[in-house]
Amino acid sequence: MISLPILETSQIGAARRRALQEAETIGLAEDDRDRLALVVTEAGTNLLRHATGGEILLCPHQGKSTAGMDVIALDDGPGLPNVEAAMADGFTTAGEGERSLGSGLGAMARMSDGLDIYSDSRGTTLTVNIGKTGRAARGPMETAGLIVPKPSFDAGGDIHGIRKDGGATMIMLMDVLGHGPTAAKDAETGLAAFLAAKGKSLEDTEIFVADAMAGSRGAASLIVELPHGSDRLRALGLGNIKGEIISADGSRHGIPSSPGIVGASTRRPRVTEHAWGKGAMLLLTTDGLKGGERFPEPSALFYRDVLTIAATLYKRRRRGSDDSGVVIARARQ
């Protein structure tokens, strides 16, 4: 995930150029690149015109037969008074004499392959998809992960992995000790082990990852097995990754982790089991994000697209002094 501040006009052009550079690297089609340039420009313009500046996140996706990019625009307010009205062509909150690049959100929606927005008095999150990101449009589980390195770093030790194993989805969020390229290298080792353990049980997956991390600087991790249906969620956590389950009725409860360091601890963490059913949501965060107990997000946020939820939690909970990692998974109704 690439974080680009938008605090003055020249940074809009810089964001557009970086987006096109990344798009060419992943082989995004020319038509998609044209649409991407317009979306990034419009999003950046809106951040300066209608808010007090903000941040654009670029998330390139490259697979064997897919190439796409998620563009996320984030600000701290004042928010949109009426999201539906803002989506209409020609809508603008610009003052008299100010020119808009296009028709705002309505134009971006037409240029994109998917758009979602959440807004309240604390700010707005806009997520736009260009091309094919590989995210499943259907299936038993909606998932999204967002990893942003510590400010001034291009890489960090937070990493996540998602894999489907038969009748369950397995998710790992890991936070390697430290920052920068060395931490990122260790994190990639942990992710490779997690993916290579496809088909193995939760317990064997944890052992596979721990063995791969032996001799590294160590990490915290939480590995969760989500059943495709109403059943019991199973989890194995070591260290300070925070896990939380929000049930369909709005009730919340945490997922405990054992003390220790992945790759250094000799004691195996204990498996915990939790209720899991249709409409339930899993939130995983590293310690680069604050807990949400003091200022809980409105329940309306958790009905948005899972990437929008992840980006909003990142924006509102990040500490700004560490890598930030958040993963969201929601069982489809």
VEXDREN-2710 file (C-alpha; in Angstrom, 1 decimal):
% VEXDREN-2710
k/r/px/py/pz
1/MET/0.0/0.0/0.0
2/ILE/1.4/3.4/-1.0
3/SER/0.5/6.4/1.1
4/LEU/0.6/9.8/-0.6
5/PRO/-0.2/13.1/1.3
6/ILE/-2.5/15.6/-0.4
7/LEU/-1.9/18.9/1.3
8/GLU/-1.2/21.3/-1.6
9/THR/-1.9/21.4/-5.3
10/SER/1.4/20.0/-6.6
11/GLN/0.9/16.8/-4.7
12/ILE/-2.1/16.0/-6.8
13/GLY/0.1/15.7/-9.9
14/ALA/2.7/13.8/-8.0
15/ALA/0.0/11.3/-6.9
16/ARG/-1.3/10.9/-10.5
17/ARG/2.2/10.2/-11.8
18/ARG/2.9/7.7/-9.1
19/ALA/-0.4/5.9/-9.8
20/LEU/0.5/5.7/-13.5
21/GLN/4.0/4.4/-12.7
22/GLU/2.6/1.7/-10.5
23/ALA/-0.1/0.9/-13.1
24/GLU/2.5/0.4/-15.9
25/THR/4.5/-1.9/-13.6
26/ILE/1.6/-4.2/-13.0
27/GLY/0.5/-4.2/-16.7
28/LEU/-2.7/-2.3/-16.3
29/ALA/-4.4/-1.8/-19.7
30/GLU/-4.1/1.6/-21.4
31/ASP/-7.8/2.4/-21.0
32/ASP/-7.7/1.5/-17.3
33/ARG/-4.6/3.8/-16.9
34/ASP/-6.5/6.7/-18.5
35/ARG/-9.4/6.2/-16.1
36/LEU/-7.0/5.8/-13.2
37/ALA/-5.4/9.2/-13.9
38/LEU/-8.7/10.9/-14.0
39/VAL/-9.9/9.3/-10.7
40/VAL/-6.7/10.1/-8.8
41/THR/-6.8/13.7/-10.1
42/GLU/-10.5/14.2/-9.2
43/ALA/-10.0/12.6/-5.8
44/GLY/-7.0/14.7/-4.9
45/THR/-8.8/17.9/-6.1
46/ASN/-11.8/17.1/-3.9
47/LEU/-9.5/16.6/-0.9
48/LEU/-8.1/20.1/-1.2
49/ARG/-11.4/21.8/-2.3
50/HIS/-13.9/20.2/0.1
51/ALA/-11.8/19.2/3.1
52/THR/-8.5/20.4/4.7
53/GLY/-6.4/18.1/2.6
54/GLY/-5.9/14.4/3.3
55/GLU/-4.3/11.2/2.0
56/ILE/-4.5/9.0/-1.1
57/LEU/-3.7/5.3/-0.8
58/LEU/-2.8/3.3/-3.9
59/CYS/-3.1/-0.5/-3.7
60/PRO/-1.9/-2.2/-6.9
61/HIS/-3.0/-5.8/-7.5
62/GLN/-1.3/-8.2/-9.9
63/GLY/-2.1/-11.8/-10.5
64/LYS/-1.6/-14.4/-13.3
65/SER/-4.6/-13.0/-15.2
66/THR/-5.5/-9.9/-13.2
67/ALA/-4.2/-6.3/-13.0
68/GLY/-6.0/-3.6/-11.1
69/MET/-5.7/-0.8/-8.5
70/ASP/-7.7/0.4/-5.5
71/VAL/-7.6/4.1/-5.0
72/ILE/-8.6/5.3/-1.5
73/ALA/-9.1/8.9/-0.6
74/LEU/-9.2/9.9/3.1
75/ASP/-9.8/13.1/4.9
76/ASP/-10.6/14.4/8.4
77/GLY/-13.8/16.3/7.6
78/PRO/-16.2/18.1/7.7
79/GLY/-17.9/15.2/5.8
80/LEU/-20.7/15.1/3.3
81/PRO/-24.1/16.2/4.5
82/ASN/-25.9/14.0/1.9
83/VAL/-23.9/11.2/0.2
84/GLU/-26.8/10.4/-2.2
85/ALA/-26.9/14.0/-3.4
86/ALA/-23.2/14.1/-3.8
87/MET/-23.3/11.2/-6.2
88/ALA/-25.6/13.1/-8.6
89/ASP/-24.0/14.6/-11.7
90/GLY/-23.2/18.3/-11.3
91/PHE/-23.2/18.3/-7.5
92/THR/-20.6/20.4/-6.0
93/THR/-19.9/22.2/-2.7
94/ALA/-17.3/24.5/-4.4
95/GLY/-17.8/28.2/-3.9
96/GLU/-18.9/30.6/-6.6
97/GLY/-16.1/31.1/-9.2
98/GLU/-14.4/27.8/-8.4
99/ARG/-14.2/25.2/-11.2
100/SER/-14.6/21.5/-10.7
101/LEU/-12.5/19.1/-12.8
102/GLY/-15.6/17.1/-13.7
103/SER/-18.9/16.1/-12.2
104/GLY/-17.3/14.9/-8.9
105/LEU/-18.3/11.6/-7.4
106/GLY/-20.9/10.8/-10.1
107/ALA/-18.1/11.0/-12.8
108/MET/-15.7/8.9/-10.7
109/ALA/-18.4/6.3/-10.3
110/ARG/-18.9/6.0/-14.1
111/MET/-15.1/5.8/-14.7
112/SER/-14.5/3.1/-12.1
113/ASP/-15.2/-0.6/-11.8
114/GLY/-16.5/-0.1/-8.3
115/LEU/-17.0/2.8/-5.9
116/ASP/-17.9/3.0/-2.2
117/ILE/-18.1/5.9/0.2
118/TYR/-18.6/6.5/3.9
119/SER/-18.9/9.9/5.4
120/ASP/-19.7/11.4/8.8
121/SER/-18.6/14.5/10.8
122/ARG/-15.1/13.0/11.4
123/GLY/-14.4/12.7/7.7
124/THR/-14.9/10.8/4.4
125/THR/-13.5/7.6/3.0
126/LEU/-13.8/7.0/-0.7
127/THR/-12.7/3.7/-2.3
128/VAL/-12.5/3.3/-6.1
129/ASN/-11.5/0.2/-8.0
130/ILE/-9.9/0.3/-11.5
131/GLY/-9.4/-2.9/-13.4
132/LYS/-9.4/-6.4/-11.9
133/THR/-8.2/-6.7/-8.3
134/GLY/-8.9/-10.3/-7.8
135/ARG/-11.3/-9.6/-4.9
136/ALA/-14.2/-12.1/-5.1
137/ALA/-17.5/-10.5/-5.9
138/ARG/-19.3/-13.6/-4.6
139/GLY/-18.6/-16.4/-2.1
140/PRO/-19.2/-17.0/1.5
141/MET/-16.7/-14.4/2.8
142/GLU/-15.9/-10.8/2.0
143/THR/-12.3/-9.9/2.9
144/ALA/-9.9/-6.9/2.7
145/GLY/-6.5/-6.1/4.1
146/LEU/-4.7/-2.8/4.3
147/ILE/-1.0/-2.4/5.2
148/VAL/0.6/1.0/5.4
149/PRO/4.3/1.4/6.4
150/LYS/5.5/3.7/9.1
151/PRO/5.7/7.3/7.8
152/SER/8.9/8.0/5.9
153/PHE/9.4/4.2/5.2
154/ASP/8.6/2.5/1.9
155/ALA/8.3/-1.0/3.6
156/GLY/7.6/-2.4/7.0
157/GLY/7.0/-5.5/9.1
158/ASP/3.2/-5.6/9.0
159/ILE/1.8/-8.2/6.6
160/HIS/-1.4/-10.2/6.0
161/GLY/-2.4/-13.3/4.2
162/ILE/-5.7/-14.8/3.2
163/ARG/-6.3/-18.3/1.8
164/LYS/-9.3/-20.5/1.2
165/ASP/-9.1/-24.0/2.5
166/GLY/-12.1/-26.2/1.6
167/GLY/-15.0/-25.1/3.8
168/ALA/-13.1/-22.3/5.6
169/THR/-11.1/-19.1/5.0
170/MET/-7.7/-18.8/6.9
171/ILE/-6.4/-15.3/7.7
172/MET/-3.1/-14.3/9.2
173/LEU/-2.1/-10.8/10.4
174/MET/1.6/-10.5/11.4
175/ASP/3.7/-7.7/12.9
176/VAL/7.4/-8.2/12.7
177/LEU/9.5/-6.4/15.3
178/GLY/11.1/-3.2/13.8
179/HIS/10.5/-1.3/10.6
180/GLY/12.0/-0.9/7.1
181/PRO/13.3/-3.4/4.5
182/THR/14.8/-5.9/7.0
183/ALA/11.5/-6.2/8.8
184/ALA/9.7/-6.4/5.5
185/LYS/11.9/-9.3/4.4
186/ASP/11.1/-11.3/7.6
187/ALA/7.4/-10.5/7.1
188/GLU/7.6/-12.0/3.6
189/THR/9.1/-15.1/5.0
190/GLY/6.2/-15.5/7.4
191/LEU/3.7/-14.9/4.7
192/ALA/5.3/-17.4/2.4
193/ALA/5.1/-20.0/5.1
194/PHE/1.5/-19.3/5.8
195/LEU/0.6/-19.6/2.1
196/ALA/2.7/-22.7/1.7
197/ALA/0.7/-24.4/4.5
198/LYS/-2.4/-24.4/2.4
199/GLY/-4.5/-27.4/3.2
200/LYS/-3.0/-27.8/6.7
201/SER/-4.9/-27.4/9.9
202/LEU/-4.8/-24.2/12.0
203/GLU/-2.4/-25.7/14.5
204/ASP/-0.1/-27.0/11.8
205/THR/-0.2/-23.7/10.0
206/GLU/1.0/-21.9/13.1
207/ILE/3.8/-24.4/13.6
208/PHE/4.8/-24.0/9.9
209/VAL/5.0/-20.2/10.3
210/ALA/6.8/-20.3/13.6
211/ASP/9.5/-22.7/12.2
212/ALA/10.0/-20.4/9.2
213/MET/10.4/-17.4/11.5
214/ALA/13.0/-19.1/13.7
215/GLY/16.2/-17.0/13.7
216/SER/14.4/-13.8/12.5
217/ARG/13.8/-10.8/14.7
218/GLY/10.5/-12.3/15.7
219/ALA/6.9/-11.2/15.3
220/ALA/3.4/-11.1/16.7
221/SER/0.7/-12.9/14.8
222/LEU/-2.9/-13.9/14.9
223/ILE/-4.1/-16.7/12.6
224/VAL/-7.9/-17.2/12.3
225/GLU/-9.9/-20.0/10.7
226/LEU/-13.3/-18.8/9.6
227/PRO/-15.9/-21.4/8.7
228/HIS/-18.1/-20.9/5.6
229/GLY/-21.3/-21.1/7.6
230/SER/-22.7/-20.8/11.1
231/ASP/-20.1/-22.6/13.2
232/ARG/-17.2/-21.9/15.6
233/LEU/-14.3/-19.5/14.6
234/ARG/-10.9/-20.9/15.7
235/ALA/-7.9/-18.7/16.4
236/LEU/-4.2/-18.9/17.4
237/GLY/-2.5/-15.7/18.6
238/LEU/0.9/-14.9/19.9
239/GLY/1.8/-11.4/20.8
240/ASN/-0.2/-8.2/20.6
241/ILE/-2.3/-8.5/17.4
242/LYS/-5.8/-7.3/18.4
243/GLY/-8.7/-9.5/17.2
244/GLU/-12.4/-8.6/17.6
245/ILE/-15.7/-10.2/16.4
246/ILE/-18.8/-8.1/15.8
247/SER/-21.8/-10.3/15.6
248/ALA/-24.8/-9.6/13.4
249/ASP/-26.7/-8.3/16.4
250/GLY/-24.0/-5.7/17.1
251/SER/-22.4/-7.4/20.1
252/ARG/-18.6/-7.5/20.3
253/HIS/-16.0/-9.6/21.9
254/GLY/-12.3/-9.9/21.7
255/ILE/-10.0/-12.8/20.6
256/PRO/-7.3/-13.4/23.2
257/SER/-3.7/-14.1/22.3
258/SER/-0.9/-15.8/24.3
259/PRO/2.2/-13.8/25.3
260/GLY/5.3/-14.5/23.3
261/ILE/7.2/-13.9/20.0
262/VAL/6.7/-16.0/16.9
263/GLY/10.0/-17.6/16.0
264/ALA/11.4/-17.3/19.5
265/SER/8.7/-18.8/21.9
266/THR/9.0/-22.5/22.7
267/ARG/5.5/-22.8/24.1
268/ARG/2.7/-23.2/21.5
269/PRO/-0.2/-20.7/21.8
270/ARG/-3.6/-22.1/22.9
271/VAL/-6.5/-22.4/20.4
272/THR/-9.6/-20.4/21.3
273/GLU/-13.0/-20.9/19.8
274/HIS/-15.8/-18.3/19.3
275/ALA/-19.3/-18.1/17.9
276/TRP/-19.4/-17.2/14.2
277/GLY/-22.4/-16.9/11.9
278/LYS/-24.0/-15.1/9.0
279/GLY/-23.4/-11.4/9.1
280/ALA/-20.6/-11.6/11.6
281/MET/-17.5/-9.5/11.1
282/LEU/-13.8/-10.1/12.1
283/LEU/-11.5/-7.1/12.7
284/LEU/-7.7/-7.7/13.1
285/THR/-5.3/-4.8/13.8
286/THR/-1.6/-4.4/14.6
287/ASP/-0.5/-2.1/17.4
288/GLY/0.1/0.7/14.8
289/LEU/-3.6/1.3/15.4
290/LYS/-5.2/2.4/18.6
291/GLY/-8.1/0.5/20.2
292/GLY/-11.6/1.8/19.3
293/GLU/-13.2/1.5/22.7
294/ARG/-12.9/5.2/23.7
295/PHE/-14.3/6.6/20.4
296/PRO/-16.2/3.7/18.8
297/GLU/-17.1/4.1/15.1
298/PRO/-20.8/4.5/14.2
299/SER/-22.5/1.1/13.4
300/ALA/-23.3/2.5/10.0
301/LEU/-19.7/2.2/9.0
302/PHE/-19.7/-1.6/9.3
303/TYR/-22.4/-2.0/6.6
304/ARG/-20.0/-0.5/4.0
305/ASP/-17.6/-2.4/1.7
306/VAL/-15.0/-4.2/3.7
307/LEU/-12.1/-2.2/2.1
308/THR/-13.9/1.1/3.0
309/ILE/-14.2/-0.2/6.6
310/ALA/-10.5/-1.1/6.7
311/ALA/-9.4/2.3/5.3
312/THR/-11.6/4.2/7.7
313/LEU/-10.3/2.3/10.7
314/TYR/-6.7/3.0/9.5
315/LYS/-7.4/6.7/9.1
316/ARG/-9.1/7.2/12.5
317/ARG/-7.1/4.8/14.7
318/ARG/-3.5/5.1/13.3
319/ARG/-0.8/6.2/15.7
320/GLY/1.5/7.6/13.1
321/SER/4.6/6.2/14.7
322/ASP/4.5/2.6/13.5
323/ASP/3.5/0.4/10.6
324/SER/-0.3/0.0/10.4
325/GLY/-2.1/-3.2/9.5
326/VAL/-5.8/-4.0/9.5
327/VAL/-7.8/-6.9/8.0
328/ILE/-11.6/-7.2/7.8
329/ALA/-13.6/-10.3/7.0
330/ARG/-17.4/-10.5/6.9
331/ALA/-19.6/-13.6/6.5
332/ARG/-22.1/-12.9/3.7
333/GLN/-25.8/-12.9/4.8
END
